[in-house]
C-alpha cells in the first residue's frame, strides 16, 4: 500500500529518525531561515500546577534551538524550558509551574532560533552572543478557579 499525500505515514517523525537518508524525506525539509512554528498550544492540568504543551514545527534540515517562557497573570516568569536540537518536529511535553496558583490569563512565549556557528568548536554556544529569532509565537491560556 502506497501512502497518499494526506496519510499520517508521510509526516511521521519516526520515519525520519530511522531512515534519515530517504530522498523523499530530505526533499520536504526546510533550511533554517524557513523553519517555523506551525502549532503551539497549552492545556493546563486540573491541578493548575502543570501545563501540557503541544508544539509542531516545519520539517527541518538543521535541528533548531527552542526557548519557552511562561508568565503568570502578573507578568512574572514562572516556568522556562530550553530544548536544544530536538530530534522530531512534533513535541509534546509537560511543564511544571513554579508558583502558587493564580487564576487568570497566563502567557506562553516560544522562540525558535539557530545559534551562530562557532568556528573554534561547533558544539559550543556562547551565551553572550545575541541571537535573532527565526520564529516566535505567543499565546494566552487561562487557569480558572475549579468548580469542585
LOVO-557036 format. One record per atom (N, C-alpha, C, O): residue number from 0; x, y negated, z negated. Coordinates in steps of 0.001 Angstrom, whole numbers, m for minus. Example, Ala and Ser with C-alpha at 12.3 -4.5 7.8 and 13.67 -1.06 7.14 Angstrom:
2
> resi  east  north  up
> 0  13190  5690  m7800;
> 0  12300  4500  m7800;
> 0  13200  3300  m7800;
> 0  14236  3319  m8465;
> 1  12850  2250  m7080;
> 1  13670  1060  m7140;
> 1  12900  m30  m7870;
> 1  13409  m1138  m8039;
This chain:
148
> resi  east  north  up
> 0  836  1183  0;
> 0  0  0  0;
> 0  876  m1239  0;
> 0  1706  m1401  m894;
> 1  714  m2105  968;
> 1  1475  m3354  1024;
> 1  735  m4431  253;
> 1  m471  m4600  433;
> 2  1446  m5170  m615;
> 2  754  m6219  m1364;
> 2  348  m7363  m447;
> 2  1081  m7743  466;
> 3  m829  m7898  m710;
> 3  m1287  m9075  25;
> 3  m648  m10297  m603;
> 3  m157  m10205  m1728;
> 4  m631  m11469  91;
> 4  m12  m12656  m491;
> 4  m631  m13064  m1833;
> 4  32  m13705  m2649;
> 5  m1884  m12699  m2064;
> 5  m2536  m13074  m3318;
> 5  m2300  m12056  m4426;
> 5  m2670  m12298  m5574;
> 6  m1695  m10928  m4101;
> 6  m1586  m9869  m5098;
> 6  m615  m10259  m6207;
> 6  357  m10975  m5967;
> 7  m887  m9781  m7433;
> 7  m27  m10126  m8571;
> 7  1401  m9624  m8410;
> 7  2328  m10220  m8958;
> 8  1597  m8520  m7655;
> 8  2945  m7997  m7499;
> 8  3867  m8974  m6780;
> 8  5084  m8940  m6965;
> 9  3283  m9844  m5960;
> 9  4067  m10797  m5170;
> 9  4847  m11761  m6061;
> 9  5974  m12130  m5728;
> 10  4261  m12177  m7199;
> 10  4905  m13141  m8088;
> 10  5300  m12522  m9424;
> 10  5379  m13221  m10435;
> 11  5540  m11256  m9433;
> 11  5898  m10558  m10653;
> 11  7336  m10893  m11048;
> 11  8265  m10529  m10327;
> 12  7545  m11591  m12197;
> 12  8912  m11938  m12603;
> 12  9773  m10708  m12888;
> 12  10997  m10781  m12777;
> 13  9153  m9568  m13257;
> 13  9929  m8350  m13498;
> 13  10577  m7846  m12215;
> 13  11671  m7284  m12245;
> 14  9902  m8048  m11094;
> 14  10453  m7629  m9807;
> 14  11756  m8386  m9544;
> 14  12736  m7805  m9078;
> 15  11757  m9685  m9847;
> 15  12971  m10488  m9654;
> 15  14090  m10007  m10576;
> 15  15253  m9958  m10175;
> 16  13737  m9656  m11800;
> 16  14735  m9232  m12771;
> 16  15403  m7925  m12341;
> 16  16620  m7777  m12456;
> 17  14604  m6980  m11846;
> 17  15145  m5678  m11491;
> 17  15673  m5597  m10060;
> 17  16507  m4744  m9757;
> 18  15192  m6485  m9171;
> 18  15615  m6468  m7774;
> 18  16021  m7875  m7329;
> 18  15377  m8435  m6442;
> 19  17064  m8460  m7915;
> 19  17416  m9856  m7625;
> 19  17885  m10116  m6199;
> 19  17913  m11270  m5772;
> 20  18252  m9082  m5450;
> 20  18784  m9280  m4106;
> 20  17738  m9158  m3002;
> 20  18073  m9304  m1826;
> 21  16496  m8898  m3349;
> 21  15474  m8762  m2315;
> 21  15292  m10091  m1583;
> 21  15048  m11122  m2210;
> 22  15408  m10063  m287;
> 22  15318  m11282  524;
> 22  13973  m11986  352;
> 22  13922  m13214  286;
> 23  12879  m11213  278;
> 23  11549  m11817  141;
> 23  11434  m12636  m1142;
> 23  10736  m13649  m1174;
> 24  12123  m12194  m2206;
> 24  12088  m12946  m3457;
> 24  12960  m14191  m3368;
> 24  12558  m15263  m3821;
> 25  14131  m14062  m2800;
> 25  15053  m15193  m2721;
> 25  14524  m16305  m1818;
> 25  14840  m17473  m2046;
> 26  13735  m15976  m810;
> 26  13184  m16994  85;
> 26  12146  m17874  m602;
> 26  11949  m19020  m197;
> 27  11477  m17359  m1635;
> 27  10439  m18134  m2302;
> 27  10966  m18955  m3482;
> 27  10213  m19732  m4070;
> 28  12235  m18798  m3834;
> 28  12811  m19539  m4962;
> 28  13226  m20933  m4523;
> 28  13728  m21133  m3417;
> 29  13004  m21899  m5423;
> 29  13301  m23295  m5097;
> 29  14614  m23747  m5713;
> 29  15023  m23240  m6758;
> 30  15280  m24709  m5061;
> 30  16517  m25270  m5621;
> 30  16205  m26125  m6851;
> 30  15050  m26488  m7070;
> 31  17214  m26448  m7652;
> 31  16986  m27203  m8887;
> 31  16164  m28481  m8716;
> 31  15277  m28751  m9525;
> 32  16441  m29260  m7692;
> 32  15720  m30535  m7546;
> 32  14233  m30361  m7236;
> 32  13470  m31322  m7336;
> 33  13808  m29148  m6860;
> 33  12401  m28895  m6547;
> 33  11707  m28031  m7595;
> 33  10511  m27765  m7471;
> 34  12421  m27591  m8615;
> 34  11843  m26751  m9659;
> 34  10930  m27607  m10535;
> 34  11313  m28688  m10983;
> 35  9719  m27106  m10772;
> 35  8714  m27876  m11511;
> 35  7977  m26995  m12520;
> 35  7971  m25768  m12418;
> 36  7361  m27657  m13491;
> 36  6457  m27007  m14430;
> 36  5088  m26979  m13761;
> 36  4553  m28028  m13402;
> 37  4521  m25800  m13592;
> 37  3222  m25666  m12940;
> 37  2077  m25611  m13944;
> 37  1038  m26242  m13745;
> 38  2269  m24858  m15020;
> 38  1222  m24672  m16026;
> 38  1846  m24849  m17397;
> 38  2906  m24294  m17687;
> 39  1181  m25625  m18234;
> 39  1598  m25777  m19624;
> 39  329  m25871  m20452;
> 39  m505  m26747  m20226;
> 40  183  m24962  m21417;
> 40  m990  m25013  m22284;
> 40  m576  m24693  m23711;
> 40  444  m24046  m23950;
> 41  m1386  m25160  m24654;
> 41  m1135  m24945  m26075;
> 41  m2446  m24553  m26740;
> 41  m3459  m25237  m26591;
> 42  m2419  m23446  m27474;
> 42  m3606  m22964  m28173;
> 42  m3253  m22749  m29646;
> 42  m2512  m21823  m29974;
> 43  m3780  m23604  m30542;
> 43  m3493  m23414  m31973;
> 43  m4129  m22132  m32499;
> 43  m5238  m21770  m32105;
> 44  m3419  m21454  m33385;
> 44  m3981  m20295  m34076;
> 44  m4957  m20814  m35133;
> 44  m4923  m21992  m35486;
> 45  m5819  m19940  m35633;
> 45  m6813  m20323  m36640;
> 45  m6164  m20824  m37931;
> 45  m6755  m21636  m38642;
> 46  m4944  m20343  m38242;
> 46  m4274  m20768  m39481;
> 46  m3692  m22174  m39401;
> 46  m3246  m22714  m40413;
> 47  m3689  m22779  m38204;
> 47  m3179  m24137  m37967;
> 47  m1696  m24278  m38323;
> 47  m1204  m25393  m38497;
> 48  m985  m23149  m38431;
> 48  446  m23181  m38720;
> 48  1270  m22754  m37515;
> 48  2490  m22914  m37495;
> 49  580  m22201  m36497;
> 49  1265  m21701  m35308;
> 49  495  m22127  m34066;
> 49  m711  m22374  m34112;
> 50  1225  m22209  m32949;
> 50  619  m22579  m31672;
> 50  1178  m21656  m30597;
> 50  2391  m21465  m30509;
> 51  297  m21085  m29781;
> 51  725  m20263  m28641;
> 51  923  m21180  m27455;
> 51  35  m21954  m27096;
> 52  2108  m21087  m26844;
> 52  2459  m21893  m25676;
> 52  2522  m20992  m24448;
> 52  3153  m19935  m24479;
> 53  1875  m21408  m23381;
> 53  1963  m20724  m22088;
> 53  2615  m21688  m21113;
> 53  2205  m22842  m20991;
> 54  3628  m21201  m20427;
> 54  4397  m22028  m19507;
> 54  4630  m21248  m18224;
> 54  5000  m20074  m18254;
> 55  4412  m21910  m17105;
> 55  4732  m21304  m15813;
> 55  5461  m22349  m14985;
> 55  5034  m23499  m14889;
> 56  6577  m21925  m14384;
> 56  7381  m22805  m13537;
> 56  7393  m22255  m12119;
> 56  7016  m21107  m11882;
> 57  7826  m23081  m11185;
> 57  8032  m22575  m9832;
> 57  9183  m21570  m9883;
> 57  10100  m21732  m10689;
> 58  9152  m20540  m9042;
> 58  10302  m19630  m8996;
> 58  11565  m20433  m8639;
> 58  11535  m21283  m7749;
> 59  12661  m20159  m9335;
> 59  13862  m20983  m9179;
> 59  15067  m20172  m8741;
> 59  15177  m18978  m9017;
> 60  15977  m20865  m8042;
> 60  17249  m20266  m7629;
> 60  18247  m20280  m8776;
> 60  19023  m19341  m8956;
> 61  18214  m21364  m9552;
> 61  19126  m21546  m10680;
> 61  18270  m21696  m11930;
> 61  17327  m22488  m11950;
> 62  18596  m20939  m12971;
> 62  17793  m20992  m14192;
> 62  17942  m22356  m14875;
> 62  19059  m22819  m15106;
> 63  16812  m22994  m15195;
> 63  16847  m24327  m15807;
> 63  17037  m24261  m17325;
> 63  17152  m23181  m17903;
> 64  17065  m25411  m17942;
> 64  17009  m25552  m19390;
> 64  15672  m26219  m19695;
> 64  15170  m27013  m18899;
> 65  15100  m25893  m20848;
> 65  13823  m26464  m21263;
> 65  13947  m26962  m22694;
> 65  14520  m26286  m23548;
> 66  13412  m28133  m22946;
> 66  13303  m28662  m24310;
> 66  11847  m28973  m24565;
> 66  11167  m29540  m23710;
> 67  11358  m28599  m25759;
> 67  9973  m28847  m26111;
> 67  9919  m29451  m27501;
> 67  10665  m29056  m28398;
> 68  9020  m30421  m27667;
> 68  8815  m31071  m28952;
> 68  7315  m31139  m29200;
> 68  6535  m31383  m28279;
> 69  6914  m30921  m30460;
> 69  5516  m31097  m30860;
> 69  5473  m32226  m31873;
> 69  6225  m32229  m32847;
> 70  4584  m33190  m31635;
> 70  4380  m34324  m32537;
> 70  3018  m34192  m33210;
> 70  2033  m33832  m32566;
> 71  2970  m34485  m34508;
> 71  1692  m34413  m35220;
> 71  854  m35669  m34920;
> 71  1316  m36543  m34187;
> 72  m357  m35774  m35466;
> 72  m1201  m36943  m35168;
> 72  m573  m38286  m35571;
> 72  m971  m39332  m35057;
> 73  409  m38261  m36489;
> 73  1099  m39491  m36893;
> 73  2330  m39779  m36033;
> 73  3008  m40782  m36253;
> 74  2629  m38920  m35062;
> 74  3792  m39116  m34196;
> 74  5083  m38540  m34746;
> 74  6154  m38789  m34192;
> 75  5002  m37766  m35837;
> 75  6185  m37170  m36458;
> 75  6492  m35826  m35781;
> 75  5582  m35037  m35527;
> 76  7770  m35570  m35491;
> 76  8178  m34303  m34888;
> 76  8026  m33184  m35908;
> 76  8585  m33249  m37003;
> 77  7259  m32148  m35537;
> 77  7027  m31039  m36466;
> 77  7466  m29690  m35904;
> 77  7408  m28680  m36606;
> 78  7902  m29664  m34653;
> 78  8439  m28427  m34066;
> 78  9265  m28797  m32853;
> 78  8968  m29765  m32154;
> 79  10308  m28015  m32610;
> 79  11102  m28211  m31403;
> 79  11673  m26858  m30974;
> 79  11958  m25988  m31797;
> 80  11828  m26717  m29667;
> 80  12334  m25478  m29094;
> 80  13232  m25838  m27927;
> 80  12910  m26736  m27148;
> 81  14350  m25149  m27800;
> 81  15199  m25252  m26619;
> 81  15322  m23861  m26023;
> 81  15644  m22899  m26720;
> 82  15062  m23768  m24731;
> 82  15190  m22498  m24024;
> 82  16268  m22707  m22968;
> 82  16121  m23529  m22063;
> 83  17332  m21964  m23098;
> 83  18474  m22104  m22190;
> 83  18422  m20976  m21163;
> 83  18479  m19798  m21514;
> 84  18313  m21349  m19903;
> 84  18323  m20416  m18779;
> 84  17358  m19239  m18962;
> 84  17800  m18096  m19073;
> 85  16046  m19505  m18993;
> 85  15087  m18403  m19137;
> 85  15189  m17426  m17967;
> 85  15454  m17827  m16833;
> 86  14981  m16162  m18250;
> 86  15081  m15116  m17233;
> 86  13890  m15140  m16273;
> 86  14043  m14862  m15084;
> 87  12708  m15471  m16790;
> 87  11489  m15422  m15979;
> 87  10849  m16801  m15924;
> 87  11015  m17607  m16839;
> 88  10119  m17068  m14851;
> 88  9492  m18376  m14699;
> 88  8129  m18440  m15379;
> 88  7490  m19492  m15378;
> 89  7679  m17339  m15956;
> 89  6456  m17343  m16760;
> 89  6855  m17006  m18187;
> 89  7478  m15975  m18442;
> 90  6496  m17873  m19107;
> 90  6857  m17703  m20509;
> 90  5604  m17812  m21372;
> 90  4712  m18612  m21090;
> 91  5545  m17007  m22414;
> 91  4501  m17114  m23423;
> 91  5184  m16899  m24759;
> 91  5849  m15882  m24960;
> 92  5028  m17849  m25679;
> 92  5679  m17730  m26967;
> 92  4883  m18477  m28027;
> 92  4014  m19291  m27712;
> 93  5191  m18191  m29278;
> 93  4517  m18822  m30416;
> 93  5515  m19702  m31138;
> 93  6650  m19299  m31392;
> 94  5080  m20914  m31467;
> 94  5923  m21807  m32267;
> 94  5270  m21996  m33630;
> 94  4048  m21911  m33761;
> 95  6084  m22249  m34631;
> 95  5607  m22490  m35989;
> 95  5725  m23981  m36287;
> 95  6765  m24594  m36046;
> 96  4655  m24549  m36809;
> 96  4632  m25977  m37135;
> 96  5216  m26167  m38528;
> 96  4797  m25505  m39478;
> 97  6190  m27081  m38650;
> 97  6896  m27299  m39905;
> 97  6297  m28475  m40676;
> 97  7001  m29435  m40990;
> 98  5026  m28405  m40974;
> 98  4406  m29477  m41747;
> 98  3110  m28971  m42362;
> 98  2607  m27901  m42020;
> 99  2592  m29770  m43276;
> 99  1279  m29464  m43837;
> 99  234  m29685  m42754;
> 99  443  m30463  m41824;
> 100  m865  m29010  m42879;
> 100  m1940  m29119  m41897;
> 100  m2484  m30548  m41859;
> 100  m2802  m31136  m42893;
> 101  m2584  m31086  m40658;
> 101  m3235  m32369  m40411;
> 101  m4237  m32140  m39295;
> 101  m3870  m31655  m38224;
> 102  m5479  m32477  m39527;
> 102  m6454  m32377  m38450;
> 102  m6259  m33550  m37509;
> 102  m5936  m34656  m37943;
> 103  m6457  m33309  m36220;
> 103  m6334  m34386  m35241;
> 103  m5625  m33926  m33982;
> 103  m5434  m32732  m33751;
> 104  m5239  m34905  m33173;
> 104  m4603  m34632  m31876;
> 104  m3089  m34564  m32024;
> 104  m2455  m35474  m32559;
> 105  m2533  m33475  m31544;
> 105  m1096  m33249  m31519;
> 105  m611  m33451  m30093;
> 105  m1389  m33327  m29147;
> 106  658  m33758  m29934;
> 106  1222  m33939  m28594;
> 106  2354  m32941  m28382;
> 106  3235  m32783  m29228;
> 107  2310  m32274  m27234;
> 107  3359  m31352  m26817;
> 107  4082  m31988  m25641;
> 107  3453  m32372  m24656;
> 108  5398  m32099  m25740;
> 108  6219  m32666  m24663;
> 108  7219  m31602  m24227;
> 108  8002  m31107  m25037;
> 109  7187  m31254  m22943;
> 109  8106  m30252  m22389;
> 109  8909  m30903  m21288;
> 109  8342  m31541  m20401;
> 110  10224  m30752  m21330;
> 110  11064  m31272  m20247;
> 110  11894  m30140  m19671;
> 110  12433  m29306  m20398;
> 111  11983  m30132  m18361;
> 111  12775  m29158  m17618;
> 111  13941  m29930  m17019;
> 111  13737  m30971  m16395;
> 112  15156  m29434  m17199;
> 112  16320  m30162  m16693;
> 112  17457  m29194  m16385;
> 112  17444  m28031  m16787;
> 113  18422  m29712  m15668;
> 113  19648  m28980  m15356;
> 113  20812  m29800  m15876;
> 113  20972  m30955  m15482;
> 114  21637  m29227  m16761;
> 114  22780  m29978  m17260;
> 114  23801  m30184  m16144;
> 114  23856  m29399  m15198;
> 115  24601  m31231  m16253;
> 115  25630  m31444  m15223;
> 115  26661  m30328  m15282;
> 115  26961  m29820  m16362;
> 116  27199  m29946  m14149;
> 116  28224  m28893  m14166;
> 116  29474  m29388  m14895;
> 116  29878  m30542  m14752;
> 117  30060  m28517  m15656;
> 117  31294  m28842  m16376;
> 117  32430  m28187  m15614;
> 117  32486  m26963  m15498;
> 118  33324  m28993  m15102;
> 118  34415  m28476  m14274;
> 118  35401  m27624  m15079;
> 118  36019  m26707  m14538;
> 119  35547  m27931  m16379;
> 119  36507  m27186  m17193;
> 119  36010  m25774  m17492;
> 119  36740  m24800  m17307;
> 120  34777  m25670  m17952;
> 120  34190  m24374  m18279;
> 120  32698  m24457  m18012;
> 120  31989  m25146  m18744;
> 121  32196  m23774  m16982;
> 121  30792  m23906  m16622;
> 121  29821  m23406  m17696;
> 121  28632  m23716  m17630;
> 122  30294  m22646  m18677;
> 122  29416  m22163  m19748;
> 122  29230  m23200  m20853;
> 122  28328  m23063  m21678;
> 123  30075  m24242  m20882;
> 123  29954  m25261  m21911;
> 123  29016  m26370  m21458;
> 123  28978  m26741  m20285;
> 124  28267  m26883  m22414;
> 124  27365  m28004  m22139;
> 124  27615  m29039  m23222;
> 124  27386  m28784  m24404;
> 125  28086  m30208  m22808;
> 125  28390  m31266  m23769;
> 125  27117  m32050  m24052;
> 125  26485  m32570  m23133;
> 126  26745  m32135  m25316;
> 126  25506  m32793  m25710;
> 126  25573  m34310  m25603;
> 126  24543  m34977  m25700;
> 127  26761  m34867  m25406;
> 127  26888  m36320  m25344;
> 127  26635  m36879  m23946;
> 127  26693  m38093  m23754;
> 128  26358  m36029  m22981;
> 128  26117  m36483  m21615;
> 128  24614  m36619  m21409;
> 128  23890  m35636  m21568;
> 129  24119  m37816  m21056;
> 129  22679  m37939  m20794;
> 129  22295  m37097  m19576;
> 129  23023  m37053  m18584;
> 130  21166  m36444  m19664;
> 130  20710  m35560  m18602;
> 130  19334  m36035  m18137;
> 130  18430  m36238  m18947;
> 131  19188  m36209  m16829;
> 131  17896  m36611  m16282;
> 131  16966  m35413  m16208;
> 131  17391  m34290  m15939;
> 132  15678  m35677  m16453;
> 132  14677  m34620  m16343;
> 132  14441  m34295  m14879;
> 132  14388  m35193  m14039;
> 133  14299  m33016  m14574;
> 133  13839  m32604  m13260;
> 133  12315  m32665  m13251;
> 133  11706  m33044  m12250;
> 134  11701  m32285  m14386;
> 134  10255  m32364  m14535;
> 134  9943  m32550  m16010;
> 134  10730  m32170  m16877;
> 135  8789  m33138  m16284;
> 135  8383  m33401  m17658;
> 135  6868  m33331  m17721;
> 135  6182  m33854  m16842;
> 136  6344  m32692  m18750;
> 136  4905  m32599  m18949;
> 136  4575  m32946  m20387;
> 136  5319  m32619  m21311;
> 137  3448  m33613  m20558;
> 137  2929  m33898  m21886;
> 137  1477  m33483  m21913;
> 137  759  m33640  m20925;
> 138  1043  m32953  m23042;
> 138  m365  m32633  m23193;
> 138  m741  m32786  m24647;
> 138  112  m32726  m25533;
> 139  m2023  m32984  m24886;
> 139  m2530  m33080  m26240;
> 139  m3366  m31848  m26534;
> 139  m4049  m31319  m25657;
> 140  m3301  m31397  m27789;
> 140  m4174  m30341  m28252;
> 140  m4646  m30738  m29643;
> 140  m4014  m31550  m30319;
> 141  m5750  m30164  m30054;
> 141  m6355  m30607  m31306;
> 141  m6405  m29465  m32308;
> 141  m6683  m28318  m31958;
> 142  m6131  m29803  m33552;
> 142  m6337  m28901  m34652;
> 142  m7453  m29513  m35489;
> 142  m7319  m30613  m36025;
> 143  m8551  m28782  m35587;
> 143  m9726  m29286  m36299;
> 143  m9913  m28540  m37602;
> 143  m9403  m27436  m37789;
> 144  m10652  m29163  m38493;
> 144  m10980  m28525  m39766;
> 144  m11738  m27251  m39471;
> 144  m12655  m27243  m38650;
> 145  m11356  m26163  m40145;
> 145  m12027  m24888  m39891;
> 145  m13465  m24930  m40407;
> 145  m13763  m25596  m41398;
> 146  m14330  m24223  m39733;
> 146  m15765  m24218  m40059;
> 146  m16096  m23183  m41137;
> 146  m17249  m23073  m41554;
> 147  m15080  m22413  m41596;
> 147  m15338  m21332  m42567;
> 147  m15739  m21868  m43916;
> 147  m15989  m21092  m44838;
